[in-house]
Amino acid sequence: AMRAALVGYSSSEEEEEEEGQRQGGSTQGGPPARGPPASAGRPRLPIPAGLPGDPDPEEAVSDDSSLHGGRVRGFPHERGSWATHVYLPYSVQEEFLELLELLLSHARTYVSSLAAMEEFHLSLSQCVVLRYHWIDPVVRSLKERLASFHRFFCVADQVKVYTNQNKTRTFIGLEVSAGHFQLLELVSEVDRVLEEFDLPTFYKDPSFHISLAWCVGDLSGRLEGQCLRELQDIVDGFEDSALLLRVQWEQVRCKSGNKYFSFPLR
């Protein structure tokens, strides 16, 4: 089975992901360690994997992969560069967390190291790097382009396994089975903003999805096939899953470094 690859992100759990990608693009690794640069003889404490929060963009960052759960950074950290990501935030209901728990406890019988995502979203961009003085113009441009876009529904109910591009992480996600067209229209608006600033656009043939859980390494072989079919059965058999996994998107969000910007849909 052909597997969509994913692109990881440079910092924070929501960038620790994603996109079902079948086209090249730089892959970034997970969150760099925080805090002052480690002085000689005083090791820096590792940051727990998958926690929200970003390093100060100006601080020196170590590229020792043991400090971030074995994840590998795909672009060098630079002073004044802000990892930036455009996405649709998914606000969870209690029933969703119950479904997630069922899926995770089953999937862990195949891969014990799976961890739930800290938050849930559907990506509309790769993680791109912005210089600080570009943040405001990019946000203004996004606001203009998204102002006329209407709210819409999509259904995310197909369990799928993803790996990031350099195969350092594996994800379980819920792929969109309805609403793909509107998502492509939304991405084309975001792409036009990114093009204005000579930034990489989204993948040509994206697999839109909400990531649920992740682990270090390429463990897709263990999760695909039988495990994946059993996870799909859990989703299909879950009470109210049809209602639960039909999502109305009400806003687009952009995260740049530690700043968040929201753009309401009409």
QUIMOHU-V34286 format. One record per residue. RES is the residue in three letters. SS is DSSP state (h for helix, s for strand, l for the rest). PSI is psi as a letter, one per 40 degrees, with the letter a starting at -180 (999 if undefined). OMEGA is omega as a letter, one per 20 degrees, with the letter a starting at -180 (NA if undefined). Layout:
RES_SS_PSI_OMEGA + RES_SS_PSI_OMEGA
This chain:
ALA_l_h_r + MET_l_h_a + ARG_l_h_r + ALA_l_h_r + ALA_s_i_a + LEU_s_i_r + VAL_l_h_r + GLY_l_i_a + TYR_l_i_a + SER_l_d_a + SER_l_i_r + SER_l_i_a + GLU_h_d_a + GLU_h_e_r + GLU_h_e_a + GLU_l_f_a + GLU_l_i_l + GLU_l_b_d + GLU_l_i_r + GLY_s_h_a + GLN_s_h_r + ARG_l_e_a + GLN_l_i_a + GLY_l_i_a + GLY_l_i_a + SER_l_i_r + THR_l_h_a + GLN_l_i_a + GLY_l_a_a + GLY_l_a_a + PRO_l_h_r + PRO_l_i_r + ALA_l_i_a + ARG_l_i_r + GLY_l_i_a + PRO_l_i_r + PRO_l_i_a + ALA_l_h_r + SER_l_i_a + ALA_l_h_r + GLY_l_e_r + ARG_l_g_a + PRO_l_i_r + ARG_l_h_r + LEU_l_h_r + PRO_l_i_r + ILE_l_h_r + PRO_l_h_a + ALA_l_h_r + GLY_l_e_r + LEU_l_i_r + PRO_l_i_r + GLY_l_i_a + ASP_l_i_r + PRO_l_i_r + ASP_l_h_a + PRO_l_d_a + GLU_l_e_a + GLU_l_i_r + ALA_l_h_a + VAL_l_h_r + SER_l_i_r + ASP_l_f_r + ASP_l_h_a + SER_h_e_r + SER_h_e_a + LEU_h_e_r + HIS_h_g_r + GLY_l_f_r + GLY_l_e_a + ARG_l_i_a + VAL_l_h_a + ARG_l_h_a + GLY_l_e_r + PHE_l_i_a + PRO_l_i_r + HIS_l_h_r + GLU_l_i_r + ARG_l_h_r + GLY_l_e_r + SER_s_h_a + TRP_s_h_r + ALA_s_h_a + THR_s_h_a + HIS_s_h_r + VAL_s_h_a + TYR_s_i_r + LEU_s_h_a + PRO_s_h_r + TYR_s_h_r + SER_l_h_a + VAL_l_i_r + GLN_l_i_a + GLU_h_d_a + GLU_h_d_r + PHE_h_d_r + LEU_h_d_r + GLU_h_d_r + LEU_h_d_r + LEU_h_d_a + GLU_h_d_r + LEU_h_d_a + LEU_h_d_a + LEU_h_d_a + SER_h_d_r + HIS_h_d_a + ALA_h_d_a + ARG_l_e_r + THR_l_e_r + TYR_l_d_a + VAL_l_h_a + SER_l_e_a + SER_l_e_a + LEU_l_h_r + ALA_s_i_r + ALA_s_i_r + MET_l_i_r + GLU_l_d_r + GLU_l_i_a + PHE_s_h_a + HIS_s_i_r + LEU_s_h_a + SER_s_i_r + LEU_l_e_r + SER_l_i_r + GLN_l_i_r + CYS_l_h_a + VAL_s_i_a + VAL_s_h_r + LEU_s_h_r + ARG_s_i_a + TYR_h_d_a + HIS_h_e_r + TRP_h_e_a + ILE_h_d_a + ASP_h_d_r + PRO_h_d_r + VAL_h_d_a + VAL_h_d_r + ARG_h_d_a + SER_h_d_r + LEU_h_d_a + LYS_h_d_r + GLU_h_d_a + ARG_h_d_a + LEU_h_e_a + ALA_l_d_a + SER_l_e_a + PHE_l_h_a + HIS_l_i_r + ARG_l_i_r + PHE_s_i_r + PHE_s_i_r + CYS_s_i_r + VAL_s_h_r + ALA_s_g_a + ASP_s_e_a + GLN_s_h_a + VAL_s_h_a + LYS_s_i_r + VAL_s_h_a + TYR_s_i_r + THR_s_i_r + ASN_s_i_a + GLN_l_d_a + ASN_l_e_r + LYS_l_f_r + THR_l_e_r + ARG_s_i_r + THR_s_i_a + PHE_s_i_r + ILE_s_h_a + GLY_s_i_r + LEU_s_h_a + GLU_s_i_a + VAL_s_h_r + SER_s_e_r + ALA_s_i_a + GLY_l_e_a + HIS_h_d_a + PHE_h_d_r + GLN_h_d_r + LEU_h_d_r + LEU_h_d_r + GLU_h_d_r + LEU_h_d_r + VAL_h_d_a + SER_h_d_r + GLU_h_d_r + VAL_h_d_r + ASP_h_d_a + ARG_h_d_r + VAL_h_d_a + LEU_h_d_r + GLU_h_d_r + GLU_h_d_a + PHE_l_e_r + ASP_l_f_r + LEU_l_i_a + PRO_l_h_r + THR_l_a_a + PHE_l_i_a + TYR_l_i_a + LYS_l_d_a + ASP_l_g_a + PRO_l_i_r + SER_s_g_a + PHE_l_h_a + HIS_s_i_r + ILE_s_h_r + SER_s_h_a + LEU_s_d_a + ALA_s_i_a + TRP_s_i_r + CYS_s_i_r + VAL_s_i_r + GLY_l_i_r + ASP_l_g_a + LEU_l_f_a + SER_h_d_a + GLY_h_d_a + ARG_h_d_a + LEU_h_d_a + GLU_l_i_r + GLY_l_b_a + GLN_h_d_a + CYS_h_d_a + LEU_h_d_r + ARG_h_d_r + GLU_h_d_r + LEU_h_d_r + GLN_h_d_r + ASP_h_d_r + ILE_h_d_r + VAL_h_d_a + ASP_h_d_a + GLY_h_e_a + PHE_l_h_a + GLU_l_h_r + ASP_l_e_a + SER_h_d_a + ALA_h_d_r + LEU_h_d_a + LEU_h_d_a + LEU_l_e_r + ARG_s_h_a + VAL_s_h_r + GLN_s_h_r + TRP_s_h_a + GLU_l_e_a + GLN_s_i_r + VAL_s_i_r + ARG_s_i_r + CYS_s_h_r + LYS_s_h_r + SER_s_h_a + GLY_l_b_r + ASN_l_e_r + LYS_s_i_r + TYR_s_h_r + PHE_s_h_r + SER_s_i_r + PHE_s_h_a + PRO_s_i_r + LEU_l_i_a + ARG_l_999_NA
